[in-house]
Amino acid sequence: MSENVEVVHLKDLTIVRLTGKLTAADYEYFVPEIEKQIAEFGKLRLLVELHDFHGWTMGALWDDVKFDAKHWNDIKRLAIVGETKWESGMAVFCKPFTSASVKYFDQTKLEDAKKWLVEEE
């Protein structure tokens, strides 16, 4: 369990809700959750919702880089839903670290993000 992370699974769609500042302990919680879904369904559709998000500790940033390298090809689509301009930049930043289609949505467009994730490519 993590106070900064909530994970919800809907078959090959995984929703990760992030708040506050992510720590290495947060990654220890949610990475195995995502890896279980990858083992069961293969490529995932991943929705990352950021609310009052303040970034990563250095340890968590390293864990994020390791996750991206290990799961380069395991994500079909990645939708990032956020509240601020810098969060929209995360979608651009993520693209070199995954083979997934990546798109940013403002928090007011959460339903659009969900629709985009499930439409066929």
Disulfide bonds with the S-S distance in Angstrom:
none
